[in-house]
Each structure stands twice: as C-alpha cells, then as structure tokens.
Amino acid sequence: MKLFDFMGKRDFGAEAAKKATDAETMVKLLRRQNRVLKANLERSFMVSHALWEIVRFQCGLTDEDILRKVSEIDLRDGVLDGKNEGTATICPGCGQRVSTRNPACPYCGHIIDESIFNVD
C-alpha cells in the first residue's frame, strides 16, 4: 500500500459516467465513488493522526497548540467556520477570476496552486 495514493487525481470512472445512461447504472457509479471517497477520508484521518502523534512527541506540543493553529488557519478566510475557502484569485495567464478550489485556471489551464495540500 502506498501511503499517499489517495491524494492522486481520480476521475472516478469518467468513461463509466458517460456510459451511465440509466438511473441504476448511475446509482452504482455514485455508490462506488462514495466508497472510494470514504476510504480516502479514513486513510487521511489516520495519516493526520500519525503525523500529529509524531510531532507532539518529538516537539513537545499539546493538543491546545494544534487547536490554536487550526483556528488560525480557519480564520484566514475571515470566518471561523471549519472551512478555509479563501477568495477568488486572478489568473496570471488570462486575467479571469478563478476560485481558490481550482489548482489550474479552467479557462487557460495556467497552474495557479502547486501546493502539496491542494486536493482536487
């Protein structure tokens, strides 16, 4: 098992979705997507938990330290709501407004976010 396979790009069977012309086929496809997403989420929680235990042990940090940092990151978009949505950015390639959720401009393809934490 590769630790970070779940962070790779997934098309969740884009070809299958094109062929899913009836409701039953679409439901099966959506259930499969849901299982994959749940498995990826569970694995990411486990990896996060392991990393936190390593950092806590090696650096002497407390749960309060991580909660303080989570709140700080959460507030970067101006709202303490468990999300960090950010604001739209201007694409340096074409000048269009692009959501911070897009790692690349949907208009011209210019890479906007090369962060390792960008999840698509």
C-alpha positions in Angstrom: 0.0 0.0 0.0 1.4 3.4 -1.0 0.7 5.9 1.8 -0.4 8.8 -0.3 -2.1 7.1 -3.3 -5.4 8.5 -2.2 -4.1 12.1 -2.9 -3.6 11.4 -6.6 -6.1 12.5 -9.2 -9.1 10.4 -9.6 -11.6 10.6 -12.4 -14.0 8.1 -10.7 -14.6 6.4 -13.9 -15.3 9.4 -16.2 -15.8 7.0 -19.1 -18.3 4.9 -17.0 -20.2 8.1 -16.2 -20.5 8.9 -19.9 -21.9 5.4 -20.5 -24.3 5.5 -17.5 -27.5 6.3 -19.3 -29.9 4.7 -16.9 -30.5 5.5 -13.3 -29.5 2.1 -11.9 -26.1 2.4 -13.6 -25.6 5.9 -12.3 -26.6 4.9 -8.7 -23.9 2.1 -8.9 -21.3 4.5 -10.1 -22.2 7.0 -7.4 -22.0 4.3 -4.7 -18.6 3.3 -5.9 -17.4 6.9 -5.8 -18.8 7.3 -2.3 -16.9 4.1 -1.1 -13.6 5.5 -2.6 -14.1 8.9 -1.0 -14.9 7.4 2.4 -11.8 5.1 2.2 -9.6 8.0 1.2 -11.0 10.2 4.0 -10.5 7.4 6.6 -6.9 7.0 5.4 -6.2 10.7 5.5 -7.5 10.9 9.1 -5.2 8.0 10.1 -2.2 9.7 8.4 -3.0 13.0 10.1 -3.4 11.3 13.4 0.0 9.5 13.0 1.7 12.8 12.0 0.2 14.6 14.9 1.5 11.9 17.4 5.0 12.2 15.9 5.0 16.0 16.1 3.6 16.0 19.6 6.1 13.5 20.8 9.2 15.0 19.1 8.4 18.7 19.6 6.6 18.6 23.0 3.4 20.2 21.6 0.0 19.9 23.1 -3.5 19.4 21.7 -4.1 23.0 22.6 -1.2 24.0 20.3 -2.8 22.2 17.3 -6.2 23.6 18.1 -4.8 27.1 18.2 -3.1 26.5 14.8 -6.3 25.0 13.3 -8.3 28.1 14.4 -5.6 30.4 12.9 -5.8 28.6 9.6 -9.6 28.5 9.7 -9.7 32.3 10.2 -7.5 33.0 7.2 -10.7 33.4 5.1 -12.2 35.7 7.7 -14.7 33.2 9.2 -14.3 30.7 12.0 -16.5 28.0 10.4 -14.3 24.9 9.9 -13.5 25.8 6.3 -10.7 27.7 4.6 -12.3 28.7 1.4 -10.3 31.8 0.5 -11.3 34.3 -2.1 -11.1 34.2 -5.8 -7.8 34.9 -7.4 -6.9 36.5 -10.8 -5.2 34.1 -13.2 -1.9 35.4 -14.2 -2.3 33.6 -17.6 -5.6 35.1 -18.8 -6.8 37.5 -16.2 -10.0 35.6 -15.4 -11.3 35.3 -11.8 -10.6 31.7 -10.6 -11.9 30.0 -7.4 -9.2 29.0 -4.9 -10.5 25.5 -5.2 -9.1 25.2 -8.7 -5.4 24.3 -8.9 -5.4 25.4 -12.5 -7.3 28.0 -14.4 -10.3 26.4 -16.1 -10.1 29.0 -18.9 -6.5 28.8 -20.0 -5.0 25.9 -17.9 -2.4 28.1 -16.2 -1.2 26.3 -12.9 -2.3 28.5 -10.0 -1.7 26.4 -6.9 1.2 24.0 -6.8 0.8 23.4 -3.1 1.1 19.8 -1.9 -2.0 20.4 0.1 -4.2 21.2 -2.9 -6.8 18.4 -3.1 -8.7 18.0 -6.2 
